[in-house]
Amino acid sequence: MTPYRVVIEKKASRALVALDQHHRARITGAIELLARNPYPPAARKLTNRLAYRVRVGDYRIIYSVNDSTITVMVLAVGHRRDVYR
């Protein structure tokens, strides 16, 4: 299976840079795994938009998948209390 191309939006990139090194490393690892499998068993489809979420501890990665262009678009990264706003 061809790995998906990962595109991180500016908002998500800024949030990722603002995290401490430990959380940034864990979230970056999870994003790399999404390139290999954008539909992991732990991913949940969001009800109010065409996106998915993956948990990484108390943090969430919100992303969408475009199968025709083989792309994973990371829309947001953040703490669970803030990321859905």
ChimeraX attribute file (.defattr): number of C-alpha atoms within 10 A of each C-alpha:
attribute: neighborCount
match mode: 1-to-1
recipient: residues
	/A:1	5
	/A:2	8
	/A:3	15
	/A:4	21
	/A:5	17
	/A:6	19
	/A:7	16
	/A:8	18
	/A:9	14
	/A:10	12
	/A:11	12
	/A:12	21
	/A:13	15
	/A:14	13
	/A:15	15
	/A:16	20
	/A:17	10
	/A:18	12
	/A:19	15
	/A:20	9
	/A:21	11
	/A:22	8
	/A:23	16
	/A:24	16
	/A:25	13
	/A:26	13
	/A:27	23
	/A:28	13
	/A:29	12
	/A:30	15
	/A:31	21
	/A:32	15
	/A:33	15
	/A:34	22
	/A:35	18
	/A:36	15
	/A:37	15
	/A:38	24
	/A:39	16
	/A:40	11
	/A:41	8
	/A:42	8
	/A:43	17
	/A:44	14
	/A:45	15
	/A:46	14
	/A:47	8
	/A:48	6
	/A:49	8
	/A:50	10
	/A:51	17
	/A:52	20
	/A:53	21
	/A:54	23
	/A:55	16
	/A:56	17
	/A:57	11
	/A:58	10
	/A:59	18
	/A:60	21
	/A:61	23
	/A:62	23
	/A:63	27
	/A:64	18
	/A:65	20
	/A:66	12
	/A:67	10
	/A:68	6
	/A:69	9
	/A:70	14
	/A:71	17
	/A:72	22
	/A:73	18
	/A:74	24
	/A:75	20
	/A:76	21
	/A:77	28
	/A:78	20
	/A:79	16
	/A:80	15
	/A:81	10
	/A:82	10
	/A:83	16
	/A:84	13
	/A:85	5
